[in-house]
Amino acid sequence: MNASRLIAILLVLGTVVWVGSAYLGDDPAEAANTSEQQAAQADEQTAKPRASVRTITSKAVDHVDYLRISGRTEAVISVEIRAETEARVTEIGATKGQTVKKGDLIAKLSVDDRQARVEKARALVAQRELEHSAAKSLAAKNYRSKTGVAQTLALLEEAKADLTIARTELNNTEIRAPFDGIVENRPAEIGDLLSIGDPVATMIQADPMLVVAQVPEHSISAIELGQLASVSLYDGTRYDGIVRYTARVSDNNTRTFRVEVEINNADLKIPDGMTAELEIPVGTKRAHQVLPSVLTLNDDGELGVRAITDGNKVDFLPVELQGGSRERVWIGGLPQEFELIVVGHDWVKEGALVNVVHLETDEAGLPIAPDPASIDGENGTTISERTAQ
């Protein structure tokens, strides 16, 4: 091997050793600095105070479980009144939207020759009565056969039937309300020529009013006839009602069952077709009643609450909403009794160690807590506590 090649190999080996020395060991000065930084961070974490949270002891109690479902109002009776004879409209007795009593005139049709037909039929009845009476007298003296008497009786009954038909035709010219209600629609106007079966008016009976909803098949068995129900209308008004009908056959398209709740509408203020929400009690459940503000979401988007476990450690508990209002909600799927964080739950994470301040509760089991606006978002202490510190 010549000298130039040997020198080149030595230079390459020296370069490799110099570059690799950076990976084979740390600089003692840098290692000392790193140890000092880690010790400083550990001291800082040790010195940093724990966050403070406020808790109450939440206990599950029995509460009424409600089936809540949307529906709509519906008139208990809705009838389309149609013409029963052919004639022209000559008079209107009720306008659209008018409240009427049973028997009130809605529309009147032209009589034409119907009155004359009645008089003719009445005269024929009188004639047949005389003929039948004479036949019976003659038959009693054996001057008329029983067959002749029967024939005059048949003619009399036929005349009476014709009189009834003529009177019915005459009566059909006056279209009257079949029940107390409201004229919802009245397409017939003066001068219209109506045929048999043409619509004259639509009437509804709005008292009582029905609230109709479609109940899922898994809930229909919990509803019983005659049980109480609460109805909230779209305008915010509430009514108490009674379940008066539950379908025994489901809708083939939706697999739901029709349920009707009857509510009072004596003042006729509730219109047909308004959106409504039904609340029907379907049993009792064990649940916790809490303020809506204690609910939170974890990193996976689950709804739940944060609680304290042994060692003042924070834990997240998923919940099942079981109804309530804006002021208080019912939640299930929780232990019978646990320590619930009511203030500071949004500032701590699962597994964190915290300082716990237990709060007293009122008669309803809800916390008597300080104003959340006075809580420091960094450590959970109140402004007055920080001032004292």
TIVO-978381 format. One record per residue (C-alpha): residue in one letter; z, x, y. Coordinates in Angstrom, 2 decimals. Layout:
N
{resn=A; z=Z; x=X; y=Y}
...
! end
This chain:
389
{resn=M; z=0.00; x=0.00; y=0.00}
{resn=N; z=-1.02; x=1.48; y=3.34}
{resn=A; z=1.33; x=1.72; y=6.31}
{resn=S; z=-0.27; x=-0.96; y=8.48}
{resn=R; z=0.05; x=-3.61; y=5.77}
{resn=L; z=3.70; x=-2.70; y=5.17}
{resn=I; z=4.50; x=-3.00; y=8.87}
{resn=A; z=2.85; x=-6.46; y=9.00}
{resn=I; z=4.90; x=-7.72; y=6.05}
{resn=L; z=8.14; x=-6.47; y=7.61}
{resn=L; z=7.31; x=-8.20; y=10.90}
{resn=V; z=6.69; x=-11.54; y=9.12}
{resn=L; z=9.96; x=-11.29; y=7.15}
{resn=G; z=11.89; x=-10.50; y=10.33}
{resn=T; z=10.44; x=-13.52; y=12.09}
{resn=V; z=11.34; x=-15.86; y=9.20}
{resn=V; z=14.91; x=-14.57; y=9.07}
{resn=W; z=15.32; x=-14.97; y=12.84}
{resn=V; z=14.01; x=-18.58; y=12.87}
{resn=G; z=16.05; x=-19.62; y=9.82}
{resn=S; z=19.28; x=-18.28; y=11.26}
{resn=A; z=19.42; x=-21.31; y=13.53}
{resn=Y; z=19.74; x=-23.59; y=10.45}
{resn=L; z=21.99; x=-21.44; y=8.35}
{resn=G; z=25.03; x=-21.54; y=10.62}
{resn=D; z=26.32; x=-22.98; y=13.88}
{resn=D; z=27.03; x=-20.99; y=16.93}
{resn=P; z=30.85; x=-20.53; y=17.02}
{resn=A; z=30.92; x=-21.42; y=20.70}
{resn=E; z=28.93; x=-24.62; y=20.17}
{resn=A; z=31.08; x=-25.55; y=17.17}
{resn=A; z=34.21; x=-25.14; y=19.27}
{resn=N; z=32.76; x=-27.36; y=22.01}
{resn=T; z=31.85; x=-30.07; y=19.46}
{resn=S; z=35.36; x=-30.08; y=17.99}
{resn=E; z=36.84; x=-30.42; y=21.45}
{resn=Q; z=34.54; x=-33.40; y=22.27}
{resn=Q; z=35.43; x=-35.20; y=19.03}
{resn=A; z=39.13; x=-34.64; y=19.66}
{resn=A; z=38.74; x=-35.97; y=23.20}
{resn=Q; z=36.92; x=-39.09; y=21.95}
{resn=A; z=39.63; x=-39.70; y=19.35}
{resn=D; z=42.33; x=-39.35; y=22.02}
{resn=E; z=40.42; x=-41.72; y=24.27}
{resn=Q; z=40.11; x=-44.36; y=21.54}
{resn=T; z=43.79; x=-43.98; y=20.75}
{resn=A; z=44.72; x=-44.33; y=24.39}
{resn=K; z=42.46; x=-47.37; y=25.00}
{resn=P; z=44.56; x=-50.56; y=24.78}
{resn=R; z=43.67; x=-53.35; y=22.37}
{resn=A; z=42.12; x=-56.53; y=23.71}
{resn=S; z=44.49; x=-59.47; y=24.03}
{resn=V; z=43.64; x=-62.91; y=22.69}
{resn=R; z=45.45; x=-66.21; y=22.73}
{resn=T; z=45.85; x=-68.27; y=19.59}
{resn=I; z=47.25; x=-71.51; y=18.28}
{resn=T; z=48.17; x=-72.57; y=14.77}
{resn=S; z=45.49; x=-75.13; y=13.88}
{resn=K; z=46.26; x=-77.63; y=11.11}
{resn=A; z=43.80; x=-79.95; y=9.39}
{resn=V; z=44.50; x=-83.68; y=9.59}
{resn=D; z=42.86; x=-86.85; y=8.30}
{resn=H; z=40.33; x=-88.43; y=10.64}
{resn=V; z=37.83; x=-91.25; y=10.37}
{resn=D; z=34.36; x=-90.02; y=9.49}
{resn=Y; z=31.52; x=-91.88; y=11.23}
{resn=L; z=27.90; x=-92.32; y=10.29}
{resn=R; z=25.97; x=-91.86; y=13.53}
{resn=I; z=22.37; x=-93.01; y=13.58}
{resn=S; z=19.86; x=-94.08; y=16.22}
{resn=G; z=18.44; x=-97.59; y=16.30}
{resn=R; z=17.23; x=-100.26; y=18.68}
{resn=T; z=18.17; x=-103.74; y=19.81}
{resn=E; z=16.32; x=-106.67; y=18.32}
{resn=A; z=16.50; x=-110.40; y=19.07}
{resn=V; z=18.12; x=-112.37; y=16.26}
{resn=I; z=15.20; x=-114.86; y=16.39}
{resn=S; z=11.67; x=-114.26; y=17.68}
{resn=V; z=9.16; x=-117.09; y=17.24}
{resn=E; z=5.56; x=-117.51; y=18.35}
{resn=I; z=4.96; x=-121.16; y=19.19}
{resn=R; z=1.42; x=-122.36; y=18.42}
{resn=A; z=-0.61; x=-125.45; y=19.18}
{resn=E; z=-0.60; x=-128.14; y=16.45}
{resn=T; z=-3.46; x=-130.18; y=17.87}
{resn=E; z=-6.68; x=-129.54; y=19.76}
{resn=A; z=-6.49; x=-130.37; y=23.46}
{resn=R; z=-6.58; x=-128.93; y=26.98}
{resn=V; z=-3.43; x=-127.67; y=28.75}
{resn=T; z=-2.58; x=-130.01; y=31.62}
{resn=E; z=0.98; x=-128.97; y=32.54}
{resn=I; z=3.23; x=-125.90; y=32.26}
{resn=G; z=6.93; x=-126.58; y=31.80}
{resn=A; z=8.41; x=-123.05; y=31.47}
{resn=T; z=7.42; x=-119.74; y=33.01}
{resn=K; z=7.53; x=-116.35; y=31.33}
{resn=G; z=11.08; x=-114.98; y=31.22}
{resn=Q; z=12.69; x=-118.37; y=31.80}
{resn=T; z=15.80; x=-119.43; y=29.86}
{resn=V; z=15.32; x=-122.82; y=28.21}
{resn=K; z=17.34; x=-125.25; y=26.12}
{resn=K; z=16.28; x=-126.83; y=22.87}
{resn=G; z=13.82; x=-129.65; y=23.61}
{resn=D; z=12.77; x=-128.40; y=27.05}
{resn=L; z=9.05; x=-128.77; y=27.82}
{resn=I; z=7.06; x=-125.54; y=27.58}
{resn=A; z=3.52; x=-126.92; y=27.93}
{resn=K; z=1.82; x=-130.31; y=27.91}
{resn=L; z=-1.66; x=-131.03; y=26.54}
{resn=S; z=-4.09; x=-133.79; y=27.47}
{resn=V; z=-3.38; x=-137.09; y=25.69}
{resn=D; z=-6.99; x=-138.31; y=25.71}
{resn=D; z=-7.33; x=-141.33; y=23.35}
{resn=R; z=-4.21; x=-140.54; y=21.30}
{resn=Q; z=-2.15; x=-143.26; y=22.98}
{resn=A; z=-4.87; x=-145.80; y=22.20}
{resn=R; z=-4.85; x=-144.73; y=18.56}
{resn=V; z=-1.13; x=-145.34; y=18.41}
{resn=E; z=-1.52; x=-148.85; y=19.83}
{resn=K; z=-4.32; x=-149.62; y=17.38}
{resn=A; z=-2.26; x=-148.39; y=14.45}
{resn=R; z=0.74; x=-150.40; y=15.61}
{resn=A; z=-1.34; x=-153.59; y=15.81}
{resn=L; z=-2.70; x=-153.03; y=12.32}
{resn=V; z=0.84; x=-152.58; y=10.99}
{resn=A; z=1.82; x=-155.92; y=12.55}
{resn=Q; z=-1.16; x=-157.60; y=10.90}
{resn=R; z=-0.40; x=-156.07; y=7.49}
{resn=E; z=3.21; x=-157.20; y=7.75}
{resn=L; z=2.12; x=-160.81; y=8.30}
{resn=E; z=-0.33; x=-160.67; y=5.42}
{resn=H; z=2.29; x=-159.24; y=3.10}
{resn=S; z=4.85; x=-161.84; y=4.16}
{resn=A; z=2.37; x=-164.69; y=3.53}
{resn=A; z=1.44; x=-163.27; y=0.13}
{resn=K; z=5.09; x=-163.16; y=-0.91}
{resn=S; z=5.61; x=-166.80; y=0.18}
{resn=L; z=2.58; x=-167.96; y=-1.78}
{resn=A; z=3.64; x=-165.96; y=-4.81}
{resn=A; z=7.05; x=-167.64; y=-4.72}
{resn=K; z=5.25; x=-171.04; y=-5.06}
{resn=N; z=2.95; x=-169.65; y=-7.75}
{resn=Y; z=-0.03; x=-169.86; y=-5.38}
{resn=R; z=-0.56; x=-166.06; y=-5.36}
{resn=S; z=-0.48; x=-163.55; y=-8.12}
{resn=K; z=1.81; x=-160.56; y=-8.21}
{resn=T; z=-1.27; x=-158.33; y=-8.04}
{resn=G; z=-2.24; x=-159.87; y=-4.72}
{resn=V; z=1.27; x=-159.24; y=-3.35}
{resn=A; z=1.09; x=-155.62; y=-4.45}
{resn=Q; z=-2.28; x=-155.23; y=-2.76}
{resn=T; z=-0.96; x=-156.50; y=0.59}
{resn=L; z=2.05; x=-154.18; y=0.29}
{resn=A; z=-0.25; x=-151.19; y=-0.28}
{resn=L; z=-2.28; x=-152.09; y=2.79}
{resn=L; z=0.93; x=-152.37; y=4.83}
{resn=E; z=2.14; x=-148.93; y=3.73}
{resn=E; z=-1.24; x=-147.42; y=4.55}
{resn=A; z=-1.11; x=-148.93; y=8.05}
{resn=K; z=2.37; x=-147.52; y=8.57}
{resn=A; z=1.15; x=-144.07; y=7.50}
{resn=D; z=-1.72; x=-144.25; y=9.96}
{resn=L; z=0.76; x=-145.18; y=12.70}
{resn=T; z=2.92; x=-142.16; y=11.84}
{resn=I; z=-0.11; x=-139.85; y=12.01}
{resn=A; z=-1.17; x=-141.28; y=15.37}
{resn=R; z=2.35; x=-140.88; y=16.79}
{resn=T; z=2.53; x=-137.27; y=15.50}
{resn=E; z=-0.78; x=-136.45; y=17.16}
{resn=L; z=0.54; x=-137.91; y=20.40}
{resn=N; z=3.83; x=-136.01; y=20.15}
{resn=N; z=1.98; x=-132.76; y=19.51}
{resn=T; z=0.60; x=-132.91; y=23.03}
{resn=E; z=4.09; x=-132.02; y=24.30}
{resn=I; z=5.13; x=-128.53; y=23.17}
{resn=R; z=8.92; x=-128.15; y=23.45}
{resn=A; z=11.44; x=-125.36; y=22.81}
{resn=P; z=12.65; x=-125.36; y=19.17}
{resn=F; z=15.99; x=-123.70; y=20.12}
{resn=D; z=17.97; x=-122.33; y=23.05}
{resn=G; z=16.39; x=-119.08; y=24.13}
{resn=I; z=14.10; x=-117.20; y=26.48}
{resn=V; z=10.35; x=-117.61; y=26.95}
{resn=E; z=9.34; x=-113.99; y=26.46}
{resn=N; z=5.59; x=-114.57; y=26.71}
{resn=R; z=3.36; x=-117.53; y=27.54}
{resn=P; z=-0.36; x=-116.83; y=27.19}
{resn=A; z=-1.41; x=-120.49; y=27.64}
{resn=E; z=-2.37; x=-121.54; y=31.16}
{resn=I; z=-3.40; x=-124.83; y=32.75}
{resn=G; z=-6.99; x=-125.64; y=31.83}
{resn=D; z=-7.05; x=-123.65; y=28.59}
{resn=L; z=-8.61; x=-125.46; y=25.66}
{resn=L; z=-6.36; x=-124.87; y=22.68}
{resn=S; z=-7.28; x=-125.23; y=19.05}
{resn=I; z=-4.86; x=-125.74; y=16.19}
{resn=G; z=-2.97; x=-122.46; y=15.68}
{resn=D; z=-3.61; x=-120.95; y=19.13}
{resn=P; z=-0.51; x=-119.23; y=20.65}
{resn=V; z=1.23; x=-121.10; y=23.44}
{resn=A; z=4.42; x=-119.06; y=23.98}
{resn=T; z=6.77; x=-116.53; y=22.35}
{resn=M; z=10.45; x=-117.40; y=22.36}
{resn=I; z=13.43; x=-115.22; y=21.48}
{resn=Q; z=17.08; x=-116.00; y=20.89}
{resn=A; z=19.01; x=-113.09; y=22.41}
{resn=D; z=22.58; x=-114.19; y=21.67}
{resn=P; z=23.82; x=-112.72; y=19.47}
{resn=M; z=21.76; x=-109.52; y=19.70}
{resn=L; z=21.04; x=-107.33; y=16.70}
{resn=V; z=21.10; x=-103.55; y=16.58}
{resn=V; z=18.77; x=-102.39; y=13.81}
{resn=A; z=18.74; x=-98.90; y=12.27}
{resn=Q; z=17.26; x=-97.20; y=9.23}
{resn=V; z=20.01; x=-95.55; y=7.15}
{resn=P; z=19.27; x=-92.67; y=4.73}
{resn=E; z=19.66; x=-93.43; y=1.06}
{resn=H; z=22.60; x=-91.04; y=0.65}
{resn=S; z=24.67; x=-93.06; y=3.18}
{resn=I; z=23.77; x=-96.69; y=2.47}
{resn=S; z=26.41; x=-97.06; y=-0.26}
{resn=A; z=29.19; x=-96.31; y=2.26}
{resn=I; z=28.30; x=-99.32; y=4.44}
{resn=E; z=29.76; x=-102.73; y=3.65}
{resn=L; z=28.98; x=-106.18; y=5.00}
{resn=G; z=31.47; x=-107.40; y=7.58}
{resn=Q; z=32.80; x=-103.97; y=8.56}
{resn=L; z=33.20; x=-103.05; y=12.21}
{resn=A; z=30.72; x=-100.83; y=14.04}
{resn=S; z=30.43; x=-99.37; y=17.52}
{resn=V; z=27.20; x=-99.53; y=19.51}
{resn=S; z=26.26; x=-97.28; y=22.45}
{resn=L; z=23.20; x=-98.39; y=24.40}
{resn=Y; z=20.82; x=-96.11; y=26.28}
{resn=D; z=22.39; x=-97.11; y=29.62}
{resn=G; z=25.83; x=-95.93; y=28.44}
{resn=T; z=27.45; x=-99.31; y=27.77}
{resn=R; z=29.41; x=-99.72; y=24.53}
{resn=Y; z=29.87; x=-102.80; y=22.36}
{resn=D; z=31.80; x=-103.65; y=19.21}
{resn=G; z=29.79; x=-105.25; y=16.44}
{resn=I; z=29.85; x=-106.33; y=12.81}
{resn=V; z=27.52; x=-105.25; y=10.02}
{resn=R; z=25.76; x=-108.47; y=9.00}
{resn=Y; z=22.98; x=-107.17; y=6.75}
{resn=T; z=22.14; x=-104.15; y=4.59}
{resn=A; z=18.82; x=-104.00; y=2.78}
{resn=R; z=18.80; x=-103.80; y=-0.99}
{resn=V; z=15.25; x=-102.42; y=-1.05}
{resn=S; z=14.24; x=-99.24; y=0.79}
{resn=D; z=11.22; x=-98.67; y=2.96}
{resn=N; z=8.57; x=-97.15; y=0.71}
{resn=N; z=7.37; x=-94.74; y=3.41}
{resn=T; z=10.70; x=-93.39; y=4.71}
{resn=R; z=13.06; x=-94.09; y=1.77}
{resn=T; z=15.56; x=-95.54; y=4.24}
{resn=F; z=17.39; x=-98.87; y=4.28}
{resn=R; z=17.49; x=-101.41; y=7.11}
{resn=V; z=20.95; x=-102.16; y=8.51}
{resn=E; z=21.69; x=-104.87; y=11.09}
{resn=V; z=24.75; x=-104.92; y=13.33}
{resn=E; z=25.47; x=-108.08; y=15.34}
{resn=I; z=26.87; x=-107.78; y=18.88}
{resn=N; z=27.75; x=-110.38; y=21.50}
{resn=N; z=25.17; x=-110.99; y=24.25}
{resn=A; z=26.42; x=-114.18; y=25.88}
{resn=D; z=25.43; x=-112.95; y=29.35}
{resn=L; z=21.93; x=-112.03; y=28.06}
{resn=K; z=22.15; x=-108.59; y=29.70}
{resn=I; z=21.03; x=-106.70; y=26.58}
{resn=P; z=17.22; x=-106.65; y=26.30}
{resn=D; z=15.23; x=-106.58; y=23.09}
{resn=G; z=13.96; x=-103.11; y=22.13}
{resn=M; z=16.54; x=-100.90; y=23.91}
{resn=T; z=17.49; x=-97.60; y=22.28}
{resn=A; z=20.99; x=-97.66; y=20.77}
{resn=E; z=23.27; x=-95.44; y=18.72}
{resn=L; z=25.36; x=-96.84; y=15.89}
{resn=E; z=28.71; x=-95.46; y=14.81}
{resn=I; z=29.84; x=-96.90; y=11.49}
{resn=P; z=33.08; x=-95.68; y=9.85}
{resn=V; z=32.34; x=-94.47; y=6.33}
{resn=G; z=35.68; x=-92.98; y=5.22}
{resn=T; z=38.18; x=-90.27; y=6.12}
{resn=K; z=38.01; x=-86.47; y=5.99}
{resn=R; z=40.33; x=-83.53; y=6.51}
{resn=A; z=39.32; x=-81.61; y=9.62}
{resn=H; z=40.60; x=-79.67; y=12.62}
{resn=Q; z=40.37; x=-81.13; y=16.13}
{resn=V; z=39.55; x=-78.40; y=18.65}
{resn=L; z=38.17; x=-77.88; y=22.12}
{resn=P; z=34.38; x=-77.35; y=22.15}
{resn=S; z=34.94; x=-74.09; y=24.05}
{resn=V; z=36.41; x=-72.35; y=20.96}
{resn=L; z=33.12; x=-72.63; y=19.08}
{resn=T; z=30.99; x=-69.48; y=19.02}
{resn=L; z=28.08; x=-67.86; y=17.21}
{resn=N; z=28.12; x=-64.72; y=15.11}
{resn=D; z=25.34; x=-62.12; y=15.00}
{resn=D; z=23.49; x=-64.17; y=12.36}
{resn=G; z=23.48; x=-67.27; y=14.57}
{resn=E; z=26.05; x=-69.18; y=12.49}
{resn=L; z=28.30; x=-71.65; y=14.31}
{resn=G; z=32.00; x=-71.03; y=13.79}
{resn=V; z=35.33; x=-69.97; y=15.22}
{resn=R; z=37.20; x=-66.67; y=15.35}
{resn=A; z=40.63; x=-66.44; y=13.76}
{resn=I; z=43.40; x=-63.91; y=13.23}
{resn=T; z=44.09; x=-62.56; y=9.75}
{resn=D; z=46.85; x=-60.26; y=8.51}
{resn=G; z=47.37; x=-57.22; y=10.66}
{resn=N; z=46.11; x=-58.89; y=13.85}
{resn=K; z=42.52; x=-58.45; y=12.72}
{resn=V; z=39.72; x=-60.73; y=13.97}
{resn=D; z=37.73; x=-62.74; y=11.42}
{resn=F; z=34.80; x=-65.16; y=11.83}
{resn=L; z=34.97; x=-68.53; y=10.02}
{resn=P; z=31.82; x=-70.71; y=9.73}
{resn=V; z=32.43; x=-74.41; y=10.46}
{resn=E; z=30.88; x=-77.79; y=9.75}
{resn=L; z=30.67; x=-80.17; y=12.71}
{resn=Q; z=32.02; x=-83.63; y=11.89}
{resn=G; z=31.56; x=-85.40; y=15.21}
{resn=G; z=33.65; x=-85.80; y=18.31}
{resn=S; z=32.97; x=-85.90; y=22.04}
{resn=R; z=32.50; x=-83.54; y=24.97}
{resn=E; z=36.27; x=-83.18; y=25.25}
{resn=R; z=37.19; x=-82.63; y=21.59}
{resn=V; z=35.28; x=-82.02; y=18.37}
{resn=W; z=36.13; x=-82.25; y=14.69}
{resn=I; z=35.27; x=-79.25; y=12.49}
{resn=G; z=35.55; x=-78.85; y=8.73}
{resn=G; z=35.03; x=-76.22; y=6.08}
{resn=L; z=38.18; x=-74.35; y=7.13}
{resn=P; z=41.57; x=-73.56; y=5.59}
{resn=Q; z=44.30; x=-76.18; y=5.86}
{resn=E; z=46.13; x=-74.01; y=8.40}
{resn=F; z=45.07; x=-70.85; y=10.23}
{resn=E; z=45.57; x=-68.95; y=13.48}
{resn=L; z=42.71; x=-69.97; y=15.78}
{resn=I; z=41.67; x=-67.84; y=18.76}
{resn=V; z=41.30; x=-70.16; y=21.76}
{resn=V; z=41.03; x=-67.60; y=24.59}
{resn=G; z=39.23; x=-64.29; y=24.26}
{resn=H; z=37.14; x=-65.11; y=21.18}
{resn=D; z=33.91; x=-64.21; y=22.98}
{resn=W; z=35.18; x=-60.70; y=23.86}
{resn=V; z=36.10; x=-59.51; y=20.37}
{resn=K; z=34.16; x=-58.88; y=17.18}
{resn=E; z=34.95; x=-59.32; y=13.53}
{resn=G; z=37.24; x=-56.61; y=12.20}
{resn=A; z=38.66; x=-55.64; y=15.61}
{resn=L; z=42.41; x=-55.17; y=16.02}
{resn=V; z=43.83; x=-57.19; y=18.91}
{resn=N; z=47.06; x=-58.08; y=20.62}
{resn=V; z=47.94; x=-61.72; y=19.92}
{resn=V; z=49.67; x=-64.10; y=22.32}
{resn=H; z=50.58; x=-67.35; y=20.55}
{resn=L; z=50.28; x=-70.50; y=22.70}
{resn=E; z=52.17; x=-73.75; y=22.49}
{resn=T; z=50.24; x=-76.94; y=21.73}
{resn=D; z=50.40; x=-80.50; y=23.00}
{resn=E; z=50.98; x=-83.62; y=20.92}
{resn=A; z=47.34; x=-83.66; y=19.87}
{resn=G; z=47.55; x=-80.08; y=18.59}
{resn=L; z=45.47; x=-78.66; y=21.43}
{resn=P; z=46.50; x=-75.50; y=23.32}
{resn=I; z=48.45; x=-75.40; y=26.55}
{resn=A; z=46.47; x=-72.42; y=27.77}
{resn=P; z=45.99; x=-70.53; y=31.06}
{resn=D; z=42.86; x=-71.08; y=33.07}
{resn=P; z=40.07; x=-69.13; y=31.30}
{resn=A; z=38.72; x=-68.09; y=34.72}
{resn=S; z=41.83; x=-65.95; y=35.18}
{resn=I; z=41.20; x=-63.87; y=32.04}
{resn=D; z=39.93; x=-60.30; y=32.34}
{resn=G; z=36.73; x=-59.97; y=30.30}
{resn=E; z=37.45; x=-56.37; y=29.31}
{resn=N; z=40.87; x=-56.61; y=27.72}
{resn=G; z=41.74; x=-60.31; y=27.64}
{resn=T; z=44.77; x=-60.08; y=29.96}
{resn=T; z=45.40; x=-62.43; y=32.84}
{resn=I; z=45.25; x=-61.30; y=36.45}
{resn=S; z=49.02; x=-61.76; y=36.80}
{resn=E; z=49.64; x=-59.62; y=33.69}
{resn=R; z=47.45; x=-56.79; y=35.01}
{resn=T; z=49.30; x=-56.91; y=38.33}
{resn=A; z=52.63; x=-56.62; y=36.52}
{resn=Q; z=51.32; x=-53.68; y=34.54}
! end
